[in-house]
Amino acid sequence: MSSRYTLEYWIDEGWYIGRIKEIPGVFSQGETLSELKENVKNAYDMMLEESTPACHPATQVHETEFEL
């Protein structure tokens, strides 16, 4: 079963750097956008192999406003 996530990325000094928006801590880089996507998938797979159940993506996202 696959799920769709948001890849946020930017280019810094010729490198594509990105992260999965919905999953904190899953990020990588690549010389091309395709390489970045593959590297982020690998980072996600490694996170799943090493994680506890609490580290898996949330099925529901909640938002609230607060003052700083």
mmCIF file as gemmi writes it, N, C-alpha and C atoms, coordinates in Angstrom:
data_model
loop_
_atom_site.group_PDB
_atom_site.id
_atom_site.type_symbol
_atom_site.label_atom_id
_atom_site.label_alt_id
_atom_site.label_comp_id
_atom_site.label_asym_id
_atom_site.label_entity_id
_atom_site.label_seq_id
_atom_site.pdbx_PDB_ins_code
_atom_site.Cartn_x
_atom_site.Cartn_y
_atom_site.Cartn_z
_atom_site.occupancy
_atom_site.B_iso_or_equiv
_atom_site.pdbx_formal_charge
_atom_site.auth_seq_id
_atom_site.auth_asym_id
_atom_site.pdbx_PDB_model_num
ATOM 1 N N . MET Axp A 1 ? 0.844 -1.176 0 1 0 ? 1 A 1
ATOM 2 C CA . MET Axp A 1 ? 0 0 0 1 0 ? 1 A 1
ATOM 3 C C . MET Axp A 1 ? 0.89 1.24 0 1 0 ? 1 A 1
ATOM 4 N N . SER Axp A 2 ? 0.596 2.173 -0.875 1 0 ? 2 A 1
ATOM 5 C CA . SER Axp A 2 ? 1.384 3.399 -0.9 1 0 ? 2 A 1
ATOM 6 C C . SER Axp A 2 ? 0.503 4.585 -0.531 1 0 ? 2 A 1
ATOM 7 N N . SER Axp A 3 ? 1.131 5.605 -0.026 1 0 ? 3 A 1
ATOM 8 C CA . SER Axp A 3 ? 0.448 6.84 0.352 1 0 ? 3 A 1
ATOM 9 C C . SER Axp A 3 ? 1.14 8 -0.337 1 0 ? 3 A 1
ATOM 10 N N . ARG Axp A 4 ? 0.423 9.088 -0.519 1 0 ? 4 A 1
ATOM 11 C CA . ARG Axp A 4 ? 0.998 10.275 -1.142 1 0 ? 4 A 1
ATOM 12 C C . ARG Axp A 4 ? 1.358 11.268 -0.049 1 0 ? 4 A 1
ATOM 13 N N . TYR Axp A 5 ? 2.548 11.836 -0.169 1 0 ? 5 A 1
ATOM 14 C CA . TYR Axp A 5 ? 3.036 12.833 0.771 1 0 ? 5 A 1
ATOM 15 C C . TYR Axp A 5 ? 3.552 14.035 -0.008 1 0 ? 5 A 1
ATOM 16 N N . THR Axp A 6 ? 3.794 15.117 0.695 1 0 ? 6 A 1
ATOM 17 C CA . THR Axp A 6 ? 4.289 16.343 0.085 1 0 ? 6 A 1
ATOM 18 C C . THR Axp A 6 ? 5.8 16.413 0.236 1 0 ? 6 A 1
ATOM 19 N N . LEU Axp A 7 ? 6.507 16.547 -0.876 1 0 ? 7 A 1
ATOM 20 C CA . LEU Axp A 7 ? 7.949 16.749 -0.848 1 0 ? 7 A 1
ATOM 21 C C . LEU Axp A 7 ? 8.208 18.246 -0.945 1 0 ? 7 A 1
ATOM 22 N N . GLU Axp A 8 ? 8.714 18.831 0.119 1 0 ? 8 A 1
ATOM 23 C CA . GLU Axp A 8 ? 9.134 20.23 0.097 1 0 ? 8 A 1
ATOM 24 C C . GLU Axp A 8 ? 10.618 20.231 -0.234 1 0 ? 8 A 1
ATOM 25 N N . TYR Axp A 9 ? 11.009 21.042 -1.232 1 0 ? 9 A 1
ATOM 26 C CA . TYR Axp A 9 ? 12.427 21.055 -1.594 1 0 ? 9 A 1
ATOM 27 C C . TYR Axp A 9 ? 12.855 22.439 -2.034 1 0 ? 9 A 1
ATOM 28 N N . TRP Axp A 10 ? 14.16 22.638 -1.993 1 0 ? 10 A 1
ATOM 29 C CA . TRP Axp A 10 ? 14.778 23.88 -2.435 1 0 ? 10 A 1
ATOM 30 C C . TRP Axp A 10 ? 16.133 23.523 -3.03 1 0 ? 10 A 1
ATOM 31 N N . ILE Axp A 11 ? 16.711 24.465 -3.741 1 0 ? 11 A 1
ATOM 32 C CA . ILE Axp A 11 ? 18.011 24.239 -4.374 1 0 ? 11 A 1
ATOM 33 C C . ILE Axp A 11 ? 19.033 25.143 -3.694 1 0 ? 11 A 1
ATOM 34 N N . ASP Axp A 12 ? 20.123 24.533 -3.233 1 0 ? 12 A 1
ATOM 35 C CA . ASP Axp A 12 ? 21.178 25.267 -2.542 1 0 ? 12 A 1
ATOM 36 C C . ASP Axp A 12 ? 22.518 24.838 -3.126 1 0 ? 12 A 1
ATOM 37 N N . GLU Axp A 13 ? 23.213 25.772 -3.727 1 0 ? 13 A 1
ATOM 38 C CA . GLU Axp A 13 ? 24.528 25.516 -4.324 1 0 ? 13 A 1
ATOM 39 C C . GLU Axp A 13 ? 24.507 24.314 -5.268 1 0 ? 13 A 1
ATOM 40 N N . GLY Axp A 14 ? 23.448 24.226 -6.078 1 0 ? 14 A 1
ATOM 41 C CA . GLY Axp A 14 ? 23.347 23.169 -7.073 1 0 ? 14 A 1
ATOM 42 C C . GLY Axp A 14 ? 22.768 21.857 -6.58 1 0 ? 14 A 1
ATOM 43 N N . TRP Axp A 15 ? 22.468 21.738 -5.309 1 0 ? 15 A 1
ATOM 44 C CA . TRP Axp A 15 ? 21.9 20.516 -4.731 1 0 ? 15 A 1
ATOM 45 C C . TRP Axp A 15 ? 20.416 20.712 -4.457 1 0 ? 15 A 1
ATOM 46 N N . TYR Axp A 16 ? 19.633 19.677 -4.748 1 0 ? 16 A 1
ATOM 47 C CA . TYR Axp A 16 ? 18.225 19.65 -4.366 1 0 ? 16 A 1
ATOM 48 C C . TYR Axp A 16 ? 18.166 19.096 -2.949 1 0 ? 16 A 1
ATOM 49 N N . ILE Axp A 17 ? 17.569 19.854 -2.053 1 0 ? 17 A 1
ATOM 50 C CA . ILE Axp A 17 ? 17.463 19.458 -0.648 1 0 ? 17 A 1
ATOM 51 C C . ILE Axp A 17 ? 15.983 19.443 -0.307 1 0 ? 17 A 1
ATOM 52 N N . GLY Axp A 18 ? 15.53 18.391 0.353 1 0 ? 18 A 1
ATOM 53 C CA . GLY Axp A 18 ? 14.104 18.319 0.624 1 0 ? 18 A 1
ATOM 54 C C . GLY Axp A 18 ? 13.754 17.463 1.816 1 0 ? 18 A 1
ATOM 55 N N . ARG Axp A 19 ? 12.459 17.549 2.143 1 0 ? 19 A 1
ATOM 56 C CA . ARG Axp A 19 ? 11.93 16.785 3.274 1 0 ? 19 A 1
ATOM 57 C C . ARG Axp A 19 ? 10.488 16.41 2.986 1 0 ? 19 A 1
ATOM 58 N N . ILE Axp A 20 ? 9.995 15.397 3.67 1 0 ? 20 A 1
ATOM 59 C CA . ILE Axp A 20 ? 8.587 15.039 3.587 1 0 ? 20 A 1
ATOM 60 C C . ILE Axp A 20 ? 7.856 15.906 4.605 1 0 ? 20 A 1
ATOM 61 N N . LYS Axp A 21 ? 6.985 16.757 4.121 1 0 ? 21 A 1
ATOM 62 C CA . LYS Axp A 21 ? 6.305 17.739 4.969 1 0 ? 21 A 1
ATOM 63 C C . LYS Axp A 21 ? 5.547 17.079 6.121 1 0 ? 21 A 1
ATOM 64 N N . GLU Axp A 22 ? 4.867 15.984 5.86 1 0 ? 22 A 1
ATOM 65 C CA . GLU Axp A 22 ? 4.009 15.348 6.856 1 0 ? 22 A 1
ATOM 66 C C . GLU Axp A 22 ? 4.757 14.463 7.852 1 0 ? 22 A 1
ATOM 67 N N . ILE Axp A 23 ? 6.044 14.22 7.614 1 0 ? 23 A 1
ATOM 68 C CA . ILE Axp A 23 ? 6.791 13.302 8.482 1 0 ? 23 A 1
ATOM 69 C C . ILE Axp A 23 ? 8.074 13.981 8.955 1 0 ? 23 A 1
ATOM 70 N N . PRO Axp A 24 ? 8.062 14.55 10.149 1 0 ? 24 A 1
ATOM 71 C CA . PRO Axp A 24 ? 9.266 15.223 10.658 1 0 ? 24 A 1
ATOM 72 C C . PRO Axp A 24 ? 10.47 14.285 10.688 1 0 ? 24 A 1
ATOM 73 N N . GLY Axp A 25 ? 11.603 14.801 10.288 1 0 ? 25 A 1
ATOM 74 C CA . GLY Axp A 25 ? 12.84 14.04 10.373 1 0 ? 25 A 1
ATOM 75 C C . GLY Axp A 25 ? 13.208 13.257 9.123 1 0 ? 25 A 1
ATOM 76 N N . VAL Axp A 26 ? 12.335 13.239 8.108 1 0 ? 26 A 1
ATOM 77 C CA . VAL Axp A 26 ? 12.661 12.53 6.869 1 0 ? 26 A 1
ATOM 78 C C . VAL Axp A 26 ? 13.088 13.565 5.833 1 0 ? 26 A 1
ATOM 79 N N . PHE Axp A 27 ? 14.379 13.626 5.582 1 0 ? 27 A 1
ATOM 80 C CA . PHE Axp A 27 ? 14.923 14.594 4.642 1 0 ? 27 A 1
ATOM 81 C C . PHE Axp A 27 ? 16.145 13.995 3.961 1 0 ? 27 A 1
ATOM 82 N N . SER Axp A 28 ? 16.524 14.588 2.816 1 0 ? 28 A 1
ATOM 83 C CA . SER Axp A 28 ? 17.702 14.119 2.094 1 0 ? 28 A 1
ATOM 84 C C . SER Axp A 28 ? 18.105 15.177 1.077 1 0 ? 28 A 1
ATOM 85 N N . GLN Axp A 29 ? 19.023 14.788 0.183 1 0 ? 29 A 1
ATOM 86 C CA . GLN Axp A 29 ? 19.48 15.691 -0.871 1 0 ? 29 A 1
ATOM 87 C C . GLN Axp A 29 ? 19.837 14.868 -2.098 1 0 ? 29 A 1
ATOM 88 N N . GLY Axp A 30 ? 19.98 15.542 -3.227 1 0 ? 30 A 1
ATOM 89 C CA . GLY Axp A 30 ? 20.379 14.877 -4.46 1 0 ? 30 A 1
ATOM 90 C C . GLY Axp A 30 ? 20.844 15.896 -5.481 1 0 ? 30 A 1
ATOM 91 N N . GLU Axp A 31 ? 21.563 15.429 -6.476 1 0 ? 31 A 1
ATOM 92 C CA . GLU Axp A 31 ? 22.053 16.324 -7.524 1 0 ? 31 A 1
ATOM 93 C C . GLU Axp A 31 ? 20.954 16.698 -8.513 1 0 ? 31 A 1
ATOM 94 N N . THR Axp A 32 ? 19.882 15.898 -8.569 1 0 ? 32 A 1
ATOM 95 C CA . THR Axp A 32 ? 18.727 16.181 -9.427 1 0 ? 32 A 1
ATOM 96 C C . THR Axp A 32 ? 17.46 15.969 -8.603 1 0 ? 32 A 1
ATOM 97 N N . LEU Axp A 33 ? 16.327 16.448 -9.134 1 0 ? 33 A 1
ATOM 98 C CA . LEU Axp A 33 ? 15.065 16.234 -8.435 1 0 ? 33 A 1
ATOM 99 C C . LEU Axp A 33 ? 14.739 14.747 -8.357 1 0 ? 33 A 1
ATOM 100 N N . SER Axp A 34 ? 15.006 14.012 -9.419 1 0 ? 34 A 1
ATOM 101 C CA . SER Axp A 34 ? 14.761 12.559 -9.404 1 0 ? 34 A 1
ATOM 102 C C . SER Axp A 34 ? 15.602 11.863 -8.34 1 0 ? 34 A 1
ATOM 103 N N . GLU Axp A 35 ? 16.863 12.253 -8.233 1 0 ? 35 A 1
ATOM 104 C CA . GLU Axp A 35 ? 17.743 11.661 -7.221 1 0 ? 35 A 1
ATOM 105 C C . GLU Axp A 35 ? 17.263 12.031 -5.823 1 0 ? 35 A 1
ATOM 106 N N . LEU Axp A 36 ? 16.818 13.266 -5.641 1 0 ? 36 A 1
ATOM 107 C CA . LEU Axp A 36 ? 16.277 13.67 -4.339 1 0 ? 36 A 1
ATOM 108 C C . LEU Axp A 36 ? 15.081 12.807 -3.971 1 0 ? 36 A 1
ATOM 109 N N . LYS Axp A 37 ? 14.154 12.61 -4.905 1 0 ? 37 A 1
ATOM 110 C CA . LYS Axp A 37 ? 12.972 11.79 -4.621 1 0 ? 37 A 1
ATOM 111 C C . LYS Axp A 37 ? 13.374 10.381 -4.202 1 0 ? 37 A 1
ATOM 112 N N . GLU Axp A 38 ? 14.31 9.784 -4.906 1 0 ? 38 A 1
ATOM 113 C CA . GLU Axp A 38 ? 14.771 8.437 -4.567 1 0 ? 38 A 1
ATOM 114 C C . GLU Axp A 38 ? 15.442 8.417 -3.19 1 0 ? 38 A 1
ATOM 115 N N . ASN Axp A 39 ? 16.257 9.415 -2.906 1 0 ? 39 A 1
ATOM 116 C CA . ASN Axp A 39 ? 16.951 9.476 -1.617 1 0 ? 39 A 1
ATOM 117 C C . ASN Axp A 39 ? 15.978 9.701 -0.464 1 0 ? 39 A 1
ATOM 118 N N . VAL Axp A 40 ? 14.934 10.503 -0.691 1 0 ? 40 A 1
ATOM 119 C CA . VAL Axp A 40 ? 13.932 10.72 0.355 1 0 ? 40 A 1
ATOM 120 C C . VAL Axp A 40 ? 13.159 9.426 0.608 1 0 ? 40 A 1
ATOM 121 N N . LYS Axp A 41 ? 12.841 8.684 -0.45 1 0 ? 41 A 1
ATOM 122 C CA . LYS Axp A 41 ? 12.181 7.384 -0.271 1 0 ? 41 A 1
ATOM 123 C C . LYS Axp A 41 ? 13.062 6.454 0.557 1 0 ? 41 A 1
ATOM 124 N N . ASN Axp A 42 ? 14.357 6.432 0.271 1 0 ? 42 A 1
ATOM 125 C CA . ASN Axp A 42 ? 15.283 5.593 1.045 1 0 ? 42 A 1
ATOM 126 C C . ASN Axp A 42 ? 15.347 6.041 2.499 1 0 ? 42 A 1
ATOM 127 N N . ALA Axp A 43 ? 15.356 7.353 2.737 1 0 ? 43 A 1
ATOM 128 C CA . ALA Axp A 43 ? 15.377 7.872 4.111 1 0 ? 43 A 1
ATOM 129 C C . ALA Axp A 43 ? 14.105 7.461 4.848 1 0 ? 43 A 1
ATOM 130 N N . TYR Axp A 44 ? 12.976 7.506 4.163 1 0 ? 44 A 1
ATOM 131 C CA . TYR Axp A 44 ? 11.702 7.086 4.758 1 0 ? 44 A 1
ATOM 132 C C . TYR Axp A 44 ? 11.744 5.597 5.113 1 0 ? 44 A 1
ATOM 133 N N . ASP Axp A 45 ? 12.229 4.78 4.193 1 0 ? 45 A 1
ATOM 134 C CA . ASP Axp A 45 ? 12.333 3.34 4.457 1 0 ? 45 A 1
ATOM 135 C C . ASP Axp A 45 ? 13.24 3.059 5.654 1 0 ? 45 A 1
ATOM 136 N N . MET Axp A 46 ? 14.366 3.77 5.744 1 0 ? 46 A 1
ATOM 137 C CA . MET Axp A 46 ? 15.274 3.578 6.884 1 0 ? 46 A 1
ATOM 138 C C . MET Axp A 46 ? 14.606 4.006 8.177 1 0 ? 46 A 1
ATOM 139 N N . MET Axp A 47 ? 13.829 5.087 8.147 1 0 ? 47 A 1
ATOM 140 C CA . MET Axp A 47 ? 13.116 5.539 9.339 1 0 ? 47 A 1
ATOM 141 C C . MET Axp A 47 ? 12.133 4.466 9.801 1 0 ? 47 A 1
ATOM 142 N N . LEU Axp A 48 ? 11.423 3.85 8.867 1 0 ? 48 A 1
ATOM 143 C CA . LEU Axp A 48 ? 10.467 2.804 9.234 1 0 ? 48 A 1
ATOM 144 C C . LEU Axp A 48 ? 11.164 1.59 9.828 1 0 ? 48 A 1
ATOM 145 N N . GLU Axp A 49 ? 12.317 1.217 9.286 1 0 ? 49 A 1
ATOM 146 C CA . GLU Axp A 49 ? 13.058 0.066 9.8 1 0 ? 49 A 1
ATOM 147 C C . GLU Axp A 49 ? 13.54 0.289 11.226 1 0 ? 49 A 1
ATOM 148 N N . GLU Axp A 50 ? 13.885 1.524 11.555 1 0 ? 50 A 1
ATOM 149 C CA . GLU Axp A 50 ? 14.475 1.831 12.855 1 0 ? 50 A 1
ATOM 150 C C . GLU Axp A 50 ? 13.489 2.392 13.863 1 0 ? 50 A 1
ATOM 151 N N . SER Axp A 51 ? 12.254 2.623 13.455 1 0 ? 51 A 1
ATOM 152 C CA . SER Axp A 51 ? 11.326 3.366 14.304 1 0 ? 51 A 1
ATOM 153 C C . SER Axp A 51 ? 10.505 2.476 15.217 1 0 ? 51 A 1
ATOM 154 N N . THR Axp A 52 ? 9.926 3.133 16.189 1 0 ? 52 A 1
ATOM 155 C CA . THR Axp A 52 ? 8.908 2.524 17.032 1 0 ? 52 A 1
ATOM 156 C C . THR Axp A 52 ? 7.564 2.923 16.438 1 0 ? 52 A 1
ATOM 157 N N . PRO Axp A 53 ? 6.484 2.284 16.825 1 0 ? 53 A 1
ATOM 158 C CA . PRO Axp A 53 ? 5.179 2.642 16.263 1 0 ? 53 A 1
ATOM 159 C C . PRO Axp A 53 ? 4.831 4.126 16.41 1 0 ? 53 A 1
ATOM 160 N N . ALA Axp A 54 ? 5.325 4.786 17.422 1 0 ? 54 A 1
ATOM 161 C CA . ALA Axp A 54 ? 5.019 6.2 17.627 1 0 ? 54 A 1
ATOM 162 C C . ALA Axp A 54 ? 5.631 7.086 16.55 1 0 ? 54 A 1
ATOM 163 N N . CYS Axp A 55 ? 6.599 6.581 15.793 1 0 ? 55 A 1
ATOM 164 C CA . CYS Axp A 55 ? 7.267 7.381 14.767 1 0 ? 55 A 1
ATOM 165 C C . CYS Axp A 55 ? 6.583 7.319 13.413 1 0 ? 55 A 1
ATOM 166 N N . HIS Axp A 56 ? 5.582 6.496 13.252 1 0 ? 56 A 1
ATOM 167 C CA . HIS Axp A 56 ? 4.918 6.372 11.962 1 0 ? 56 A 1
ATOM 168 C C . HIS Axp A 56 ? 4.058 7.596 11.689 1 0 ? 56 A 1
ATOM 169 N N . PRO Axp A 57 ? 3.818 7.897 10.42 1 0 ? 57 A 1
ATOM 170 C CA . PRO Axp A 57 ? 3.05 9.089 10.069 1 0 ? 57 A 1
ATOM 171 C C . PRO Axp A 57 ? 1.671 9.101 10.711 1 0 ? 57 A 1
ATOM 172 N N . ALA Axp A 58 ? 1.244 10.265 11.098 1 0 ? 58 A 1
ATOM 173 C CA . ALA Axp A 58 ? -0.076 10.421 11.701 1 0 ? 58 A 1
ATOM 174 C C . ALA Axp A 58 ? -1.148 10.221 10.636 1 0 ? 58 A 1
ATOM 175 N N . THR Axp A 59 ? -2.264 9.63 11.023 1 0 ? 59 A 1
ATOM 176 C CA . THR Axp A 59 ? -3.359 9.462 10.082 1 0 ? 59 A 1
ATOM 177 C C . THR Axp A 59 ? -4.262 10.681 10.07 1 0 ? 59 A 1
ATOM 178 N N . GLN Axp A 60 ? -4.231 11.473 11.13 1 0 ? 60 A 1
ATOM 179 C CA . GLN Axp A 60 ? -5.011 12.704 11.195 1 0 ? 60 A 1
ATOM 180 C C . GLN Axp A 60 ? -4.107 13.821 11.661 1 0 ? 60 A 1
ATOM 181 N N . VAL Axp A 61 ? -4.196 14.941 10.977 1 0 ? 61 A 1
ATOM 182 C CA . VAL Axp A 61 ? -3.396 16.103 11.343 1 0 ? 61 A 1
ATOM 183 C C . VAL Axp A 61 ? -4.329 17.153 11.916 1 0 ? 61 A 1
ATOM 184 N N . HIS Axp A 62 ? -3.945 17.726 13.039 1 0 ? 62 A 1
ATOM 185 C CA . HIS Axp A 62 ? -4.746 18.757 13.684 1 0 ? 62 A 1
ATOM 186 C C . HIS Axp A 62 ? -3.955 20.049 13.711 1 0 ? 62 A 1
ATOM 187 N N . GLU Axp A 63 ? -4.657 21.168 13.643 1 0 ? 63 A 1
ATOM 188 C CA . GLU Axp A 63 ? -4.015 22.473 13.725 1 0 ? 63 A 1
ATOM 189 C C . GLU Axp A 63 ? -4.747 23.322 14.751 1 0 ? 63 A 1
ATOM 190 N N . THR Axp A 64 ? -4.008 24.199 15.395 1 0 ? 64 A 1
ATOM 191 C CA . THR Axp A 64 ? -4.596 25.163 16.308 1 0 ? 64 A 1
ATOM 192 C C . THR Axp A 64 ? -3.744 26.418 16.288 1 0 ? 64 A 1
ATOM 193 N N . GLU Axp A 65 ? -4.326 27.533 16.649 1 0 ? 65 A 1
ATOM 194 C CA . GLU Axp A 65 ? -3.57 28.775 16.717 1 0 ? 65 A 1
ATOM 195 C C . GLU Axp A 65 ? -3.143 29.019 18.155 1 0 ? 65 A 1
ATOM 196 N N . PHE Axp A 66 ? -1.986 29.653 18.315 1 0 ? 66 A 1
ATOM 197 C CA . PHE Axp A 66 ? -1.508 30.009 19.642 1 0 ? 66 A 1
ATOM 198 C C . PHE Axp A 66 ? -0.626 31.23 19.533 1 0 ? 66 A 1
ATOM 199 N N . GLU Axp A 67 ? -0.44 31.916 20.645 1 0 ? 67 A 1
ATOM 200 C CA . GLU Axp A 67 ? 0.38 33.12 20.667 1 0 ? 67 A 1
ATOM 201 C C . GLU Axp A 67 ? 1.785 32.795 21.127 1 0 ? 67 A 1
ATOM 202 N N . LEU Axp A 68 ? 2.738 33.517 20.579 1 0 ? 68 A 1
ATOM 203 C CA . LEU Axp A 68 ? 4.135 33.383 21 1 0 ? 68 A 1
ATOM 204 C C . LEU Axp A 68 ? 4.567 34.638 21.707 1 0 ? 68 A 1
